[in-house]
Amino acid sequence: MNTLIVGVGALGGLVAARLRERRRAVPLSAGRGGGAPRGGRLSVTGVGGPARVDAPAVAALEAYAAGDAFELIVLATKARDALEVGPRLPRLLAPGGALLPIQNGGVSQLLADRLGEVVLGGLSNLGATLLAPGEVEQRNAGHLVVGELTGGVSPRAERVGAWLGRAVEVRVTPNLAGAVWSKLLLNCSVTTLGAVAGRTMREYLAAPGGRALFDRAYDEALAVALASGARPERMLVEPVPPAPGPAREAWLDQVLAAYGDLKPSMLQDLERGRATEVDVVNGHVVDVGRRLGAPTPVNAAIVEAVRALERGDLAPGPALLPRVLARAGACDARESSTF
Ligand SMILES: NC(=O)c1ccc[n+]([C@@H]2O[C@H](COP(=O)([O-])OP(=O)(O)OC[C@H]3O[C@@H](n4cnc5c(N)ncnc54)[C@H](OP(=O)(O)O)[C@@H]3O)[C@@H](O)[C@H]2O)c1
């Protein structure tokens, strides 16, 4: 399958190197130069064993033309870049080709709203870290999820799944929207709140306001997902938690066992001074909630806090958790307090 990978960071580099390991070379398009290999070498270590590509074919997007007629473009940049560069990609596809975004949150849907059927939905449960330009560490034995945003399984989703499945584990789902929401629910609460608190989930739950904020952010996002008609599907844990009580505590223990001790990726973005993906995570919940008339004061307050962290007006810390809760209360009451 004639494939272009746009974004040669942690995930794009991992997929490219693992495809090459199976003797499938793919051209790559890199960004502004922070992480991509430049004429050197692309290597993967960690879970799944080592893989290496010498002198991978890397070029700026402008170097590719309509005549290249790719059957698949894997869009593996961060969310903001994906939304910017995505509309420039369909012209590089062969008729019937697919654009596969693999970002968190609402990116696949936002691009599909703009570009139509050419977008095949995707998300990643693979964990990868860019150690240095062209050096990727695979952190888990996760998988990519691929499917039609409108639901059901299509021949093209099966084809793309089988092709990328030569490189990494891929699951083709008839319920991609449900899978996206399941991941989003955890990103909204585990990842974003961890970034706000500057702590792992296990640590921030023990801080004042931590548990209340987790419950409210999760339940609010779940209410929006259900209002949208999505059926969140199981992803390590059941997406719909039991009512408060012993069963809910047991559910929380499962979430903690899976995610409780990981350093939140959004915290790493803040520490590196990079923009976060909060707009397509908690911000997506707020946007969809607004369209559906579902209130999202807690996620809105979390977005505000992360924007203040990005600007450097605040520093991550557990002391922010009660402030976010208070701000969410202020939003409920339509008051105008800020951080
Ligand atoms: N890594 C993970 O474990 C993981 C897991 C689940 C989901 N995700 C999601 O997957 C997405 C990618 O994550 P990542 O960790 O792989 O990010 P990353 O390491 O930052 O890689 C993104 C790459 O995209 C490149 N890029 C930016 N603009 C570009 C453009 N216009 N054309 C071509 N390349 C461009 C960047 O290059 P420059 O730096 O040179 O600009 C960078 O190398 C994110 O949405 C993330 O949330 C990642």
The ligand as a Gaussian input file, in Angstrom:
#p B3LYP/6-31G(d) Opt

LIG

0 1
 N        3.529000       9.187000      21.699000
 C        2.567000       8.464000      22.240000
 O        2.831000       7.550000      23.046000
 C        1.140000       8.725000      21.889000
 C        0.157000       7.849000      22.378000
 C       -1.168000       8.087000      22.050000
 C       -1.503000       9.139000      21.248000
 N       -0.523000       9.972000      20.798000
 C       -0.925000      11.079000      19.939000
 O       -0.284000      10.961000      18.672000
 C        0.038000      12.255000      18.168000
 C        1.530000      12.321000      17.849000
 O        2.232000      12.169000      19.062000
 P        3.800000      12.005000      19.135000
 O        4.111000      11.681000      20.546000
 O        4.275000      11.098000      18.059000
 O        4.252000      13.504000      18.823000
 P        5.717000      14.031000      18.448000
 O        6.767000      13.098000      18.951000
 O        5.760000      15.457000      18.847000
 O        5.744000      13.928000      16.855000
 C        5.037000      14.786000      16.030000
 C        5.923000      15.088000      14.839000
 O        5.149000      15.792000      13.881000
 C        6.046000      16.654000      13.207000
 N        5.321000      17.697000      12.476000
 C        4.752000      18.831000      12.950000
 N        4.219000      19.541000      11.942000
 C        4.458000      18.833000      10.797000
 C        4.159000      19.045000       9.417000
 N        3.497000      20.121000       9.025000
 N        4.576000      18.124000       8.516000
 C        5.227000      17.038000       8.903000
 N        5.548000      16.777000      10.219000
 C        5.160000      17.666000      11.134000
 C        6.898000      17.202000      14.331000
 O        8.088000      17.683000      13.793000
 P        8.825000      18.945000      14.419000
 O        8.993000      18.671000      15.855000
 O       10.076000      18.955000      13.616000
 O        7.917000      20.106000      14.140000
 C        7.129000      15.954000      15.176000
 O        8.306000      15.271000      14.790000
 C       -0.418000      13.241000      19.253000
 O       -1.677000      13.713000      18.950000
 C       -0.469000      12.406000      20.493000
 O       -1.421000      12.863000      21.448000
 C        0.788000       9.787000      21.088000

